[in-house]
């Protein structure tokens, strides 16, 4: 591995893992995985960590509700709680819309040199994975004392994925009409 030695100035005795990672990144056969699937895995990790105690309703209410009371002092507590609830569900929609787009990108593997048309089975596969991951995310919340697993959250998450894919499909159609 002479190339790795030139790139990396690590002591092999103490930092062999770092050297192996650099070699892995430089290997052309691993680039598609890193380019397309690493963002998906990173986003899955973000979603998983968001299911922890620190992102529970109680913790977010400590930030959002006082902010709403400060911005709108005349607003009733019921309205503040409703806005907080809608904000949390909108975050579910948004995070799973991004997840669906990342999945579609990894499955479709778009290329600037060879643009491929929209393929519905790829979008269906991405949405199926979104649904399965949303279900496992809610299952994970069974084991977190301050979280409540809800089937409605799985539906909201899957809807977010569908919305993200429909926005992308509309973008494809708009771009195709422009050519």
C-alpha positions as protocol buffer text, in pm:
chain_id: "A"
residue {
  index: 1
  type: UNK
  ca { x: 0 y: 0 z: 0 }
}
residue {
  index: 2
  type: UNK
  ca { x: 251 y: 263 z: -105 }
}
residue {
  index: 3
  type: UNK
  ca { x: -22 y: 513 z: -204 }
}
residue {
  index: 4
  type: UNK
  ca { x: -179 y: 494 z: 139 }
}
residue {
  index: 5
  type: UNK
  ca { x: 156 y: 566 z: 298 }
}
residue {
  index: 6
  type: UNK
  ca { x: 195 y: 882 z: 89 }
}
residue {
  index: 7
  type: UNK
  ca { x: -153 y: 1007 z: 173 }
}
residue {
  index: 8
  type: UNK
  ca { x: -148 y: 919 z: 535 }
}
residue {
  index: 9
  type: UNK
  ca { x: 120 y: 1011 z: 786 }
}
residue {
  index: 10
  type: UNK
  ca { x: -11 y: 784 z: 1060 }
}
residue {
  index: 11
  type: UNK
  ca { x: 200 y: 552 z: 1265 }
}
residue {
  index: 12
  type: UNK
  ca { x: 80 y: 207 z: 1159 }
}
residue {
  index: 13
  type: UNK
  ca { x: 128 y: 65 z: 1506 }
}
residue {
  index: 14
  type: UNK
  ca { x: -116 y: 308 z: 1666 }
}
residue {
  index: 15
  type: UNK
  ca { x: -339 y: 414 z: 1377 }
}
residue {
  index: 16
  type: UNK
  ca { x: -384 y: 111 z: 1152 }
}
residue {
  index: 17
  type: UNK
  ca { x: -761 y: 157 z: 1157 }
}
residue {
  index: 18
  type: UNK
  ca { x: -728 y: 511 z: 1017 }
}
residue {
  index: 19
  type: UNK
  ca { x: -501 y: 383 z: 742 }
}
residue {
  index: 20
  type: UNK
  ca { x: -747 y: 107 z: 650 }
}
residue {
  index: 21
  type: UNK
  ca { x: -1027 y: 362 z: 629 }
}
residue {
  index: 22
  type: UNK
  ca { x: -823 y: 580 z: 393 }
}
residue {
  index: 23
  type: UNK
  ca { x: -739 y: 280 z: 178 }
}
residue {
  index: 24
  type: UNK
  ca { x: -1107 y: 182 z: 173 }
}
residue {
  index: 25
  type: UNK
  ca { x: -1205 y: 531 z: 58 }
}
residue {
  index: 26
  type: UNK
  ca { x: -945 y: 531 z: -218 }
}
residue {
  index: 27
  type: UNK
  ca { x: -1058 y: 197 z: -359 }
}
residue {
  index: 28
  type: UNK
  ca { x: -1279 y: 264 z: -664 }
}
residue {
  index: 29
  type: UNK
  ca { x: -1511 y: -30 z: -598 }
}
residue {
  index: 30
  type: UNK
  ca { x: -1621 y: 124 z: -267 }
}
residue {
  index: 31
  type: UNK
  ca { x: -1690 y: 472 z: -401 }
}
residue {
  index: 32
  type: UNK
  ca { x: -2047 y: 400 z: -515 }
}
residue {
  index: 33
  type: UNK
  ca { x: -2131 y: 269 z: -169 }
}
residue {
  index: 34
  type: UNK
  ca { x: -1977 y: 571 z: -1 }
}
residue {
  index: 35
  type: UNK
  ca { x: -2136 y: 813 z: -245 }
}
residue {
  index: 36
  type: UNK
  ca { x: -2487 y: 671 z: -241 }
}
residue {
  index: 37
  type: UNK
  ca { x: -2539 y: 456 z: 70 }
}
residue {
  index: 38
  type: UNK
  ca { x: -2329 y: 630 z: 334 }
}
residue {
  index: 39
  type: UNK
  ca { x: -2566 y: 933 z: 343 }
}
residue {
  index: 40
  type: UNK
  ca { x: -2860 y: 692 z: 381 }
}
residue {
  index: 41
  type: UNK
  ca { x: -2693 y: 516 z: 672 }
}
residue {
  index: 42
  type: UNK
  ca { x: -2597 y: 846 z: 833 }
}
residue {
  index: 43
  type: UNK
  ca { x: -2958 y: 971 z: 804 }
}
residue {
  index: 44
  type: UNK
  ca { x: -3084 y: 644 z: 953 }
}
residue {
  index: 45
  type: UNK
  ca { x: -2850 y: 702 z: 1246 }
}
residue {
  index: 46
  type: UNK
  ca { x: -2985 y: 1053 z: 1288 }
}
residue {
  index: 47
  type: UNK
  ca { x: -3344 y: 924 z: 1290 }
}
residue {
  index: 48
  type: UNK
  ca { x: -3251 y: 651 z: 1538 }
}
residue {
  index: 49
  type: UNK
  ca { x: -3085 y: 900 z: 1771 }
}
residue {
  index: 50
  type: UNK
  ca { x: -3393 y: 1124 z: 1743 }
}
residue {
  index: 51
  type: UNK
  ca { x: -3595 y: 841 z: 1895 }
}
residue {
  index: 52
  type: UNK
  ca { x: -3401 y: 871 z: 2216 }
}
residue {
  index: 53
  type: UNK
  ca { x: -3509 y: 1029 z: 2540 }
}
residue {
  index: 54
  type: UNK
  ca { x: -3338 y: 1358 z: 2461 }
}
residue {
  index: 55
  type: UNK
  ca { x: -3577 y: 1419 z: 2169 }
}
residue {
  index: 56
  type: UNK
  ca { x: -3895 y: 1332 z: 2357 }
}
residue {
  index: 57
  type: UNK
  ca { x: -4204 y: 1550 z: 2376 }
}
residue {
  index: 58
  type: UNK
  ca { x: -4112 y: 1666 z: 2724 }
}
residue {
  index: 59
  type: UNK
  ca { x: -3768 y: 1783 z: 2618 }
}
residue {
  index: 60
  type: UNK
  ca { x: -3883 y: 1967 z: 2307 }
}
residue {
  index: 61
  type: UNK
  ca { x: -4165 y: 2132 z: 2500 }
}
residue {
  index: 62
  type: UNK
  ca { x: -3905 y: 2293 z: 2727 }
}
residue {
  index: 63
  type: UNK
  ca { x: -3777 y: 2485 z: 2425 }
}
residue {
  index: 64
  type: UNK
  ca { x: -4069 y: 2534 z: 2191 }
}
residue {
  index: 65
  type: UNK
  ca { x: -4346 y: 2620 z: 2435 }
}
residue {
  index: 66
  type: UNK
  ca { x: -4157 y: 2899 z: 2620 }
}
residue {
  index: 67
  type: UNK
  ca { x: -4050 y: 3038 z: 2281 }
}
residue {
  index: 68
  type: UNK
  ca { x: -4413 y: 3045 z: 2164 }
}
residue {
  index: 69
  type: UNK
  ca { x: -4524 y: 3209 z: 2490 }
}
residue {
  index: 70
  type: UNK
  ca { x: -4253 y: 3472 z: 2448 }
}
residue {
  index: 71
  type: UNK
  ca { x: -4341 y: 3540 z: 2083 }
}
residue {
  index: 72
  type: UNK
  ca { x: -4719 y: 3530 z: 2137 }
}
residue {
  index: 73
  type: UNK
  ca { x: -4795 y: 3611 z: 2503 }
}
residue {
  index: 74
  type: UNK
  ca { x: -5170 y: 3630 z: 2436 }
}
residue {
  index: 75
  type: UNK
  ca { x: -5185 y: 3273 z: 2296 }
}
residue {
  index: 76
  type: UNK
  ca { x: -5364 y: 3018 z: 2513 }
}
residue {
  index: 77
  type: UNK
  ca { x: -5182 y: 2712 z: 2647 }
}
residue {
  index: 78
  type: UNK
  ca { x: -5404 y: 2486 z: 2436 }
}
residue {
  index: 79
  type: UNK
  ca { x: -5296 y: 2663 z: 2117 }
}
residue {
  index: 80
  type: UNK
  ca { x: -4930 y: 2651 z: 2221 }
}
residue {
  index: 81
  type: UNK
  ca { x: -4956 y: 2276 z: 2279 }
}
residue {
  index: 82
  type: UNK
  ca { x: -5133 y: 2230 z: 1944 }
}
residue {
  index: 83
  type: UNK
  ca { x: -4859 y: 2421 z: 1759 }
}
residue {
  index: 84
  type: UNK
  ca { x: -4593 y: 2222 z: 1944 }
}
residue {
  index: 85
  type: UNK
  ca { x: -4766 y: 1897 z: 1845 }
}
residue {
  index: 86
  type: UNK
  ca { x: -4798 y: 2007 z: 1480 }
}
residue {
  index: 87
  type: UNK
  ca { x: -4434 y: 2115 z: 1478 }
}
residue {
  index: 88
  type: UNK
  ca { x: -4321 y: 1773 z: 1601 }
}
residue {
  index: 89
  type: UNK
  ca { x: -4533 y: 1592 z: 1341 }
}
residue {
  index: 90
  type: UNK
  ca { x: -4400 y: 1824 z: 1068 }
}
residue {
  index: 91
  type: UNK
  ca { x: -4050 y: 1725 z: 1175 }
}
residue {
  index: 92
  type: UNK
  ca { x: -4151 y: 1360 z: 1128 }
}
residue {
  index: 93
  type: UNK
  ca { x: -4273 y: 1443 z: 777 }
}
residue {
  index: 94
  type: UNK
  ca { x: -3958 y: 1633 z: 689 }
}
residue {
  index: 95
  type: UNK
  ca { x: -3705 y: 1383 z: 821 }
}
residue {
  index: 96
  type: UNK
  ca { x: -3871 y: 1095 z: 639 }
}
residue {
  index: 97
  type: UNK
  ca { x: -3910 y: 1296 z: 318 }
}
residue {
  index: 98
  type: UNK
  ca { x: -3533 y: 1348 z: 321 }
}
residue {
  index: 99
  type: UNK
  ca { x: -3485 y: 981 z: 404 }
}
residue {
  index: 100
  type: UNK
  ca { x: -3697 y: 877 z: 104 }
}
residue {
  index: 101
  type: UNK
  ca { x: -3501 y: 1109 z: -126 }
}
residue {
  index: 102
  type: UNK
  ca { x: -3170 y: 968 z: -3 }
}
residue {
  index: 103
  type: UNK
  ca { x: -3298 y: 613 z: -49 }
}
residue {
  index: 104
  type: UNK
  ca { x: -3424 y: 688 z: -399 }
}
residue {
  index: 105
  type: UNK
  ca { x: -3087 y: 841 z: -487 }
}
residue {
  index: 106
  type: UNK
  ca { x: -2904 y: 532 z: -362 }
}
residue {
  index: 107
  type: UNK
  ca { x: -3136 y: 295 z: -547 }
}
residue {
  index: 108
  type: UNK
  ca { x: -3158 y: 499 z: -870 }
}
residue {
  index: 109
  type: UNK
  ca { x: -2793 y: 612 z: -877 }
}
residue {
  index: 110
  type: UNK
  ca { x: -2842 y: 914 z: -1102 }
}
residue {
  index: 111
  type: UNK
  ca { x: -2555 y: 1012 z: -1328 }
}
residue {
  index: 112
  type: UNK
  ca { x: -2505 y: 1349 z: -1500 }
}
residue {
  index: 113
  type: UNK
  ca { x: -2355 y: 1184 z: -1807 }
}
residue {
  index: 114
  type: UNK
  ca { x: -2634 y: 930 z: -1845 }
}
residue {
  index: 115
  type: UNK
  ca { x: -2961 y: 1060 z: -1696 }
}
residue {
  index: 116
  type: UNK
  ca { x: -3207 y: 780 z: -1647 }
}
residue {
  index: 117
  type: UNK
  ca { x: -3584 y: 830 z: -1650 }
}
residue {
  index: 118
  type: UNK
  ca { x: -3804 y: 809 z: -1344 }
}
residue {
  index: 119
  type: UNK
  ca { x: -3876 y: 446 z: -1259 }
}
residue {
  index: 120
  type: UNK
  ca { x: -4176 y: 384 z: -1032 }
}
residue {
  index: 121
  type: UNK
  ca { x: -4053 y: 50 z: -890 }
}
residue {
  index: 122
  type: UNK
  ca { x: -3745 y: 230 z: -755 }
}
residue {
  index: 123
  type: UNK
  ca { x: -3966 y: 485 z: -584 }
}
residue {
  index: 124
  type: UNK
  ca { x: -4184 y: 202 z: -451 }
}
residue {
  index: 125
  type: UNK
  ca { x: -3880 y: 26 z: -309 }
}
residue {
  index: 126
  type: UNK
  ca { x: -3764 y: 347 z: -143 }
}
residue {
  index: 127
  type: UNK
  ca { x: -4110 y: 404 z: 6 }
}
residue {
  index: 128
  type: UNK
  ca { x: -4126 y: 42 z: 129 }
}
residue {
  index: 129
  type: UNK
  ca { x: -3794 y: 87 z: 307 }
}
residue {
  index: 130
  type: UNK
  ca { x: -3921 y: 414 z: 457 }
}
residue {
  index: 131
  type: UNK
  ca { x: -4228 y: 231 z: 590 }
}
residue {
  index: 132
  type: UNK
  ca { x: -4021 y: -55 z: 736 }
}
residue {
  index: 133
  type: UNK
  ca { x: -3773 y: 180 z: 899 }
}
residue {
  index: 134
  type: UNK
  ca { x: -4053 y: 396 z: 1042 }
}
residue {
  index: 135
  type: UNK
  ca { x: -4211 y: 83 z: 1191 }
}
residue {
  index: 136
  type: UNK
  ca { x: -3882 y: -29 z: 1345 }
}
residue {
  index: 137
  type: UNK
  ca { x: -3825 y: 324 z: 1475 }
}
residue {
  index: 138
  type: UNK
  ca { x: -4158 y: 316 z: 1656 }
}
residue {
  index: 139
  type: UNK
  ca { x: -4078 y: -34 z: 1785 }
}
residue {
  index: 140
  type: UNK
  ca { x: -3751 y: 104 z: 1922 }
}
residue {
  index: 141
  type: UNK
  ca { x: -3951 y: 365 z: 2114 }
}
residue {
  index: 142
  type: UNK
  ca { x: -4119 y: 86 z: 2315 }
}
residue {
  index: 143
  type: UNK
  ca { x: -3789 y: 54 z: 2501 }
}
residue {
  index: 144
  type: UNK
  ca { x: -3746 y: 428 z: 2565 }
}
residue {
  index: 145
  type: UNK
  ca { x: -3938 y: 522 z: 2882 }
}
residue {
  index: 146
  type: UNK
  ca { x: -4018 y: 880 z: 2780 }
}
residue {
  index: 147
  type: UNK
  ca { x: -4128 y: 794 z: 2424 }
}
residue {
  index: 148
  type: UNK
  ca { x: -4462 y: 662 z: 2305 }
}
residue {
  index: 149
  type: UNK
  ca { x: -4472 y: 436 z: 2000 }
}
residue {
  index: 150
  type: UNK
  ca { x: -4766 y: 526 z: 1776 }
}
residue {
  index: 151
  type: UNK
  ca { x: -4895 y: 364 z: 1460 }
}
residue {
  index: 152
  type: UNK
  ca { x: -5004 y: 711 z: 1350 }
}
residue {
  index: 153
  type: UNK
  ca { x: -4637 y: 817 z: 1353 }
}
residue {
  index: 154
  type: UNK
  ca { x: -4556 y: 532 z: 1112 }
}
residue {
  index: 155
  type: UNK
  ca { x: -4829 y: 665 z: 882 }
}
residue {
  index: 156
  type: UNK
  ca { x: -4701 y: 1022 z: 914 }
}
residue {
  index: 157
  type: UNK
  ca { x: -4344 y: 908 z: 844 }
}
residue {
  index: 158
  type: UNK
  ca { x: -4452 y: 708 z: 539 }
}
residue {
  index: 159
  type: UNK
  ca { x: -4659 y: 1002 z: 418 }
}
residue {
  index: 160
  type: UNK
  ca { x: -4349 y: 1219 z: 452 }
}
residue {
  index: 161
  type: UNK
  ca { x: -4157 y: 972 z: 238 }
}
residue {
  index: 162
  type: UNK
  ca { x: -4435 y: 971 z: -22 }
}
residue {
  index: 163
  type: UNK
  ca { x: -4446 y: 1351 z: -27 }
}
residue {
  index: 164
  type: UNK
  ca { x: -4070 y: 1369 z: -79 }
}
residue {
  index: 165
  type: UNK
  ca { x: -4086 y: 1122 z: -366 }
}
residue {
  index: 166
  type: UNK
  ca { x: -4383 y: 1300 z: -527 }
}
residue {
  index: 167
  type: UNK
  ca { x: -4197 y: 1631 z: -512 }
}
residue {
  index: 168
  type: UNK
  ca { x: -3902 y: 1461 z: -680 }
}
residue {
  index: 169
  type: UNK
  ca { x: -4130 y: 1306 z: -945 }
}
residue {
  index: 170
  type: UNK
  ca { x: -4278 y: 1650 z: -1018 }
}
residue {
  index: 171
  type: UNK
  ca { x: -3927 y: 1788 z: -1050 }
}
residue {
  index: 172
  type: UNK
  ca { x: -3846 y: 1512 z: -1302 }
}
residue {
  index: 173
  type: UNK
  ca { x: -4158 y: 1598 z: -1504 }
}
residue {
  index: 174
  type: UNK
  ca { x: -4086 y: 1971 z: -1491 }
}
residue {
  index: 175
  type: UNK
  ca { x: -3728 y: 1915 z: -1608 }
}
residue {
  index: 176
  type: UNK
  ca { x: -3843 y: 1681 z: -1886 }
}
residue {
  index: 177
  type: UNK
  ca { x: -4094 y: 1941 z: -2013 }
}
residue {
  index: 178
  type: UNK
  ca { x: -3823 y: 2206 z: -2010 }
}
residue {
  index: 179
  type: UNK
  ca { x: -3603 y: 2012 z: -2255 }
}
